[in-house]
Amino acid sequence: MNGKFVISLDFELHWGIFDVKEVKDYKTNLVNTRDAISKILDLSKAYDVRLTFATVGFLFSKTKEELKKFIPDVKPSYSYRKFDPYRIIDSIGENEDEDPFHYAQNIVKKIASNKNHEIGTHTFCHYYCLAEGQNATEFNADLEAAKNIAKSLNININSIVFPRNQVVESYLKVCANNGITSYRGNENTWVFIPKKMGQLAKALRLLDSYINIFGHHTYSIKELTKTASSCLNIPSSRFLRPYSKKLKVFETFKLRRIKNAMTHAAKNNELYHLWWHPHNFGSDLDKNISTLHSIYKHYKKLHKEYGFESETMTSLTNKVLIKNKMSL
C-alpha cells in the first residue's frame, strides 16, 4: 500500500476554548474561522486533498432550542466546574445568525455537501476524558448525543478526535460500541502525552516543530492494526502551528520540517497525519493559507512521484481493514 496523507481538523469554534478564553479575548480568530474554512475547502478542491473535520456536536445545531433537544440526560460530572460547557448554554445567543461562535450548522452542511471530505466527532460537548469526576458512562452518553445530532443532518459518525488529545485507552471500547472505527492517537514520544503539560515538554514540542528532535512521526501502514476494542489508531504526525509574528524567522524551518517528513512517508509507504484547528488560521489568514498552499503543492509532487495518497480517517481505515482481511 502506498504512503498516505491524512489531515484532520478539530472544528470547535468557541467550544474548544470556552474554559480558557471568552469570545472577546479571541474574537478575531473566531470571526475569521468561517472564511478560513472556505479557503481551506477551495484549496483542498484545487489539489484534490481530502479532509476529516472532527466536529463538536454542539455546532451541528442552528438554534438553542434545537441544541437542547439533543443534550443527554447524563452529563459529565467534572470535579472542576470550569470544564463544564453546559453551564454557559443559557448565556449564548439564540441561533447561528445571532451567535456564529457557538452554532455552525451552515458550515457543517457545506462540508458535508462535498463527499470528498468526512465529518467525524470531536465529542458532543468537547468532552475531557482525563478530567477528574467524569466516567465512561457519561462519555458514552456524550457520544450517543454526538451521533444523534449528526444523524439529524443525515451524517454518520465513524471517526473521533479526542478534545485536547486526551485519549483514554479504556474509552476506545465505548467508541467502538458507538460505531466509531478510528481515532487520532498521539505521537509516540513522551512530550506528546497529554498529562505531560510541564514547561519542559511544551518547550520541546515547540522546538520539535522547527527542527528534527524526535524523528519524522510517520508510521508504517503495515503496522496500523486494530486495537482489541476495534478502533484503529491513526496517530498524529504534526500539529500545523499557525503563523506567528514572534517566530516568523523560523517559518521556513517549520515548513521544511513538515515537507521532509511528508517526503519520508511517501518514499517509505508510511502515514503522515497533519492536524490543526480552523480557528488557528483566523489571525494572519493569508499567511496561513499560503503555508497550506505550499504543503499541498508538495503533496501533489509526492503524489506524482511516489503515489502518495490523500485519505480521510475513515477511508484509510476502510482500506487498512480490507487489506488486513485479505492477508488473513
C-alpha angles and dihedrals in degrees: 000000000000123000117283133221115204126182121189124182124201100222108194113124110195093343089075094060104021090118093050107035138020118231092257090057093057102023099128092056093044095047091051096045093093092052089047092054092049091052092045091051093048092049092046090052091051092053098034093240119159122219137201113211107200097201131195108239094230088067093063090073126086098196139028090243090056093046092053091054090067100042107120122237089232112062131179110280096211116185088216104061093200089075092061111100093186089074091069100044094095090054098052124090123279098245147001095271092053096039115024091170097070104029128051110163092135092056093045090053091048092053093044092052089067105072091197089076134061132220112213129169133271085185124272100274102017088269119208108218095188096049118116117253101027123101144193094270091057091046090052091052089051093052092048089054091049091052093047097051090047091049089056086067093043092254121139117210116220105152137047138202111196114229112255085006089277098161113180112193095212091054093061090081088057088053092050091048087056093054096260110144103181144026137187109251126196129263112276095247127099096240090063095056106113093229090057095081099140123127093257093055091047092050093049092048089052093047092047089059090066106030131030106259103139102026133259096305091224123142137215112250089214091060096051094108130165119260122234087263091059093243115126119225111226096181126210121256102182143356107224100229113214122244112283124197089207092054099033093120087064097050091100090055092049092052093044090051090056095044093048091053092047089052091050090051093048094049094046099040092246138140124262114189118191123186144173142146118267089228089061086073093051094093117055088008096173093052092048092049089049089055091049090048090056091049091050092049089053090048090054090051091051091045090055096044102037107013091251105179133209114226139172116233091257097044089052091046091053092050092048091049092049091049091049091051091049091052094052 
